[in-house]
Amino acid sequence: MPPPTTSTPTTKDPAQTTQAPTTVELSLEERLTLATTAITMRLDEAAAAYLVNTAHIATDPVDLANVLTVPLTPTLQPQGPAYRTPVAALLQRAHHRVVAGGWCTGALLDPDGARCLYGAIRAEARGDHRLEADAAAVLLEAIRRQFGDDVDSVPAFNDAWGNGRVPVRMLDQAAGLADVRGI
């Protein structure tokens, strides 16, 4: 004799029915919020993993007495090599003075503290008239090499310019010329 069969009811259970998923349009702000949330979660997980992975590393406290400090405002330092000959060093200091303090025309020193080429040389010579004259002569020669023999003097060359870019560059070139000559 065959075993008895059981029959299942033909009614469907509402929990077993599947419906087609409905799609909802998200606005741009909502999508950005979801993306930001997802990224924040991943970053939080990475930070936790980093802390767990590096917890065993021993670190010594930093002794602030050994930390180098620098001024909060940068200062201009002389560019290029430090010249050892007196005239070259004077021209280099004059170049630095004009770069740091400003360039002017029509006066040795203007009310704002800017100097012309000759004013910077005079200030850096500190009363040594022979050194001042030698530096001015080298500067005039460097100017004439580049701009011709029509230039009468250093002050005339300085006053012929509307900005200090070329005159300041000539101070630097004169320092190099004096260094090559060993003066």
Helices and strands as residue ranges (DSSP letters): H 28-54, G 64-66, H 86-101, H 117-125, H 129-147, H 154-159, H 165-181
